[in-house]
Amino acid sequence: MNHVSVLDLIRDDLERTEALLRERPVDQHEAIGAALDLLIGGGGKRLRPTLTLLSARLCGADLRQAIYAAAAVEMLHTATLIHDDLVDGSLVRRGVGTLNASWTPGATVLTGDYVFARAAYLVSLTDNVRLMSRFAETLMVICNGEVRQLFDGRRRQASCQEYEQRIYAKTASLIALSAEAGAILAAADARTMGALRAYGERLGLAFQIVDDVLDFVADEETLGKPVGSDLRQGLITLPTLCYLEEHPDDPAVRRALENPTDEAVRTAVQIIAASPATGQALQTARQHAEQAKAALHPLADDPYRAALLELADFTIRRRF
């Protein structure tokens, strides 16, 4: 099974989800509508709604509820991107300007808040209290992770364990919720819920590590943002951690972390990309992807389980 056939399994469900994402309440301000048109229409992998819909189909959940849940997790993801771009001072995402590149901080924050509220409204339409609770818990994990990163300071060389905790909060927690959501809606047994949640957690870690590797080895057109963005923001990701384990005193990399000028970052990116560090980081991502697949072993073999397995492989293959 390839990525195309994965999407073919739920194509109609995804189209209904997409239509829901593009719905605009009658009294919604035109500026918010324009922002959502830009953000929702700006591409993106739709990984989170795909996981929700596959798990719903796998577990036999009500499809009307599943589509609300799928739209909710994507809307929540969109809201986090708005606030992340503002906090990080990012001016470009997916090749287009961010909201904060042209709006005031106040307008950007309020729009992000609105999108969070829209996500909460969509998940409430499932009428599933357990899913609403998990949704709120996940949002707390995401925000707590961002606050920890702000207060603990950037440019500090974290351990690999601290790095994994950070990317769990940033990325894997929401991907885990997305994979678990269908099982929650279907009131599946604890084993099934646990399997899908564990799958999502490991898939999310693999997904973010691959993103962090791409920040060194992909080009700006592929990334949709400047290469080395993490270093520019003082974020030490797994490729840099792997490199510093072998070269703790490399002056060029230390210079980029302490004073991330364009030239310093460009030099550090070239050094790290040419080293074994990116391969080591990618190997860690592969291990997480294999653990994600192993988590699904207790579940019955069917096309939706096979699609989830294929998504784990695709996460590692993408753009390489």
C-alpha positions in Angstrom: 0.0 0.0 0.0 1.4 3.5 -0.9 0.5 7.0 0.4 -2.0 7.5 -2.4 -4.0 4.4 -1.5 -3.9 5.4 2.2 -5.8 8.6 1.3 -8.1 6.7 -1.1 -9.4 4.7 1.8 -10.8 7.9 3.4 -11.0 10.3 0.5 -14.7 11.1 1.0 -14.2 11.5 4.7 -11.3 13.9 4.2 -13.4 15.9 1.7 -16.2 16.3 4.3 -13.6 17.3 6.9 -12.1 19.9 4.5 -15.5 21.4 3.9 -16.1 21.6 7.6 -12.8 23.4 8.1 -13.7 25.9 5.5 -17.2 26.7 7.0 -17.4 30.3 8.2 -19.9 31.3 11.0 -22.2 34.1 9.8 -20.9 36.7 12.3 -17.2 35.8 11.9 -15.1 38.9 11.1 -13.8 39.0 7.5 -10.2 39.3 8.7 -10.5 36.0 10.6 -12.1 34.4 7.6 -9.3 35.6 5.4 -6.7 34.4 7.8 -8.3 30.9 8.0 -8.6 30.8 4.2 -4.8 31.4 4.1 -3.9 29.0 6.8 -6.3 26.1 5.9 -5.7 26.6 2.2 -1.9 26.9 2.5 -1.1 23.2 2.2 -0.2 21.0 5.0 -0.2 17.3 5.2 -3.5 16.8 7.0 -1.8 14.0 9.0 -3.8 14.6 12.1 -7.3 14.3 10.5 -6.1 11.4 8.5 -5.1 9.6 11.6 -8.5 10.4 13.3 -10.4 9.1 10.3 -8.4 5.9 9.9 -8.7 5.1 13.6 -12.5 5.8 13.5 -12.9 3.5 10.5 -10.7 0.9 12.1 -12.7 0.9 15.3 -16.2 1.4 13.8 -16.9 4.9 15.2 -19.8 7.0 14.1 -18.5 8.9 11.0 -20.4 12.1 11.6 -18.7 12.4 15.0 -15.3 11.3 13.5 -15.5 14.1 10.9 -16.1 16.7 13.7 -13.2 15.3 15.6 -10.9 15.3 12.5 -11.7 18.9 11.8 -11.2 19.8 15.5 -7.7 18.3 15.7 -6.6 20.1 12.5 -8.1 23.4 13.7 -6.3 23.0 17.0 -3.0 22.4 15.1 -3.7 25.5 13.0 -4.2 27.6 16.2 -0.9 26.4 17.7 0.9 27.4 14.5 -0.5 31.0 14.7 0.8 31.4 18.3 4.1 29.5 17.6 4.9 31.9 14.7 4.3 34.9 16.9 6.3 33.6 19.8 9.2 32.5 17.5 9.0 35.7 15.4 8.6 33.5 12.2 7.8 35.5 9.2 7.3 32.7 6.6 5.5 29.3 6.8 4.9 27.0 3.9 6.3 29.6 1.6 3.9 32.4 2.5 3.9 35.1 5.1 2.7 34.4 8.6 -0.1 36.5 10.2 2.4 38.2 12.5 4.4 39.3 9.5 1.7 41.8 8.6 -0.6 42.0 11.6 0.0 43.5 15.1 0.7 41.1 17.9 -2.7 41.8 19.4 -4.6 40.9 16.3 -2.5 37.8 15.8 -3.0 36.6 19.4 -6.8 37.2 19.2 -7.1 35.3 15.9 -5.2 32.4 17.4 -7.5 32.5 20.4 -10.5 32.5 18.0 -9.1 29.4 16.2 -8.6 27.6 19.5 -12.2 28.3 20.4 -13.4 27.1 17.0 -11.5 23.9 17.5 -13.1 23.4 20.9 -16.5 24.1 19.4 -15.9 21.5 16.7 -14.9 18.8 19.2 -17.9 19.6 21.3 -20.1 18.6 18.4 -19.0 15.0 18.9 -21.0 15.0 22.2 -18.2 12.9 23.6 -17.1 14.1 27.0 -14.1 11.8 27.2 -12.8 13.1 23.9 -13.4 16.7 25.0 -11.4 16.0 28.1 -8.5 14.5 26.2 -8.6 17.5 23.8 -8.3 19.9 26.7 -5.5 17.8 28.3 -3.6 17.8 25.1 -3.9 21.6 24.7 -2.5 22.0 28.3 0.5 19.7 27.4 1.2 21.8 24.3 1.0 25.2 26.0 3.0 23.9 29.1 5.7 22.7 26.8 6.0 26.1 25.1 6.1 27.9 28.4 8.8 25.6 29.7 10.8 26.3 26.6 10.5 30.0 27.1 11.3 30.1 30.8 14.0 27.4 30.7 15.7 29.4 28.0 16.9 28.7 24.5 20.5 28.2 23.4 21.0 25.7 26.3 22.2 22.3 25.3 19.5 20.0 26.5 19.8 16.3 27.0 18.3 13.9 24.4 15.7 13.1 27.0 14.8 16.7 27.4 14.6 17.1 23.7 12.2 14.2 23.4 10.0 15.7 26.1 9.9 18.9 24.2 8.9 17.4 20.9 6.4 15.2 22.7 4.7 18.3 24.0 5.1 20.2 20.7 4.1 17.6 18.2 3.6 14.0 19.4 0.9 14.8 22.0 -1.6 16.1 19.4 -0.7 13.3 16.9 -1.3 10.8 19.7 -4.7 12.4 20.4 -5.5 12.2 16.7 -4.8 8.5 16.5 -6.7 7.8 19.7 -9.7 9.9 18.9 -11.4 7.3 16.7 -11.1 4.6 19.4 -12.5 7.0 22.0 -15.5 7.8 19.8 -16.1 4.1 19.2 -15.8 3.4 23.0 -13.2 0.8 22.1 -11.6 -1.4 24.7 -8.6 -0.2 26.7 -6.2 -2.4 24.7 -7.3 -0.8 21.4 -7.2 2.7 22.8 -3.7 2.1 24.3 -2.4 0.7 21.1 -3.6 3.6 19.0 -2.3 6.2 21.5 1.1 4.5 21.7 1.2 4.4 17.9 0.5 8.1 17.7 3.0 9.0 20.3 5.8 7.2 18.6 4.7 8.4 15.1 4.7 12.0 16.4 8.2 11.7 17.7 9.4 10.2 14.4 7.6 12.9 12.5 9.1 15.8 14.4 12.7 14.3 14.3 12.4 14.0 10.5 11.2 17.7 10.4 14.3 18.6 12.5 16.6 16.7 10.1 15.0 18.4 7.1 15.8 21.8 8.6 19.4 20.9 7.9 19.3 18.9 4.6 16.3 20.2 2.7 16.3 23.4 0.6 14.2 26.5 1.4 11.7 25.8 -1.3 11.0 22.4 0.1 10.8 23.6 3.7 8.7 26.7 2.9 10.9 28.6 5.4 14.6 29.5 5.7 17.0 26.6 6.2 18.3 26.4 9.7 15.3 28.1 11.3 15.7 26.1 14.5 19.3 27.3 15.0 18.2 30.9 14.2 15.7 30.6 17.1 18.3 29.1 19.4 16.7 25.7 19.4 19.0 22.7 19.7 17.4 19.8 17.9 18.5 16.2 17.6 20.9 16.7 14.7 22.8 19.4 16.6 22.8 17.3 19.7 24.2 14.3 17.9 26.9 16.6 16.3 27.8 18.2 19.7 28.2 14.8 21.3 31.2 14.2 19.0 32.3 17.8 18.6 31.4 19.5 21.9 33.7 22.5 21.3 33.2 23.1 17.6 33.7 26.9 17.3 31.5 27.4 14.2 28.5 25.6 15.7 28.9 27.3 19.1 29.1 30.7 17.3 25.8 30.0 15.6 24.1 29.1 18.9 25.5 32.2 20.7 25.1 34.7 17.9 22.9 33.3 15.1 23.7 35.7 12.3 22.8 34.5 8.7 26.5 33.7 8.0 27.0 31.8 11.2 23.9 29.8 10.9 24.6 29.0 7.2 28.1 27.7 8.1 26.8 25.6 11.1 24.1 24.1 8.9 26.6 23.1 6.3 28.9 21.5 8.9 26.1 19.5 10.6 24.5 18.5 7.3 27.8 17.1 6.0 28.4 15.1 9.2 27.0 11.7 10.3 24.7 13.6 12.8 21.7 13.9 10.5 21.9 10.2 9.7 22.1 9.4 13.4 19.0 11.5 14.1 17.2 9.9 11.2 18.0 6.5 12.6 16.4 7.5 15.9 13.3 8.5 13.9 13.2 5.1 12.2 13.3 3.4 15.6 10.3 5.5 16.8 8.5 4.6 13.6 9.2 0.9 14.1 7.9 1.2 17.7 4.8 2.9 16.3 4.2 0.0 14.0 4.8 -2.6 16.8 2.2 -0.9 18.9 -0.5 -1.9 16.4 0.4 -5.6 16.6 -2.6 -6.4 19.0 -5.1 -5.0 16.5 -6.9 -7.1 13.9 -5.3 -6.9 10.4 -7.5 -4.9 8.0 -7.0 -2.1 5.4 -7.1 0.7 8.0 -4.5 -0.9 10.2 -2.4 -1.5 7.1 -2.8 2.2 6.2 -1.6 3.3 9.6 1.5 1.0 9.2 2.2 2.6 5.8 1.9 6.1 7.3 4.7 5.2 9.7 6.9 4.3 6.8 5.9 7.3 4.8 6.8 9.6 7.7 10.4 8.5 7.4 10.5 8.5 3.6 9.0 11.9 3.0 11.2 14.3 1.1 14.2 12.0 1.2 
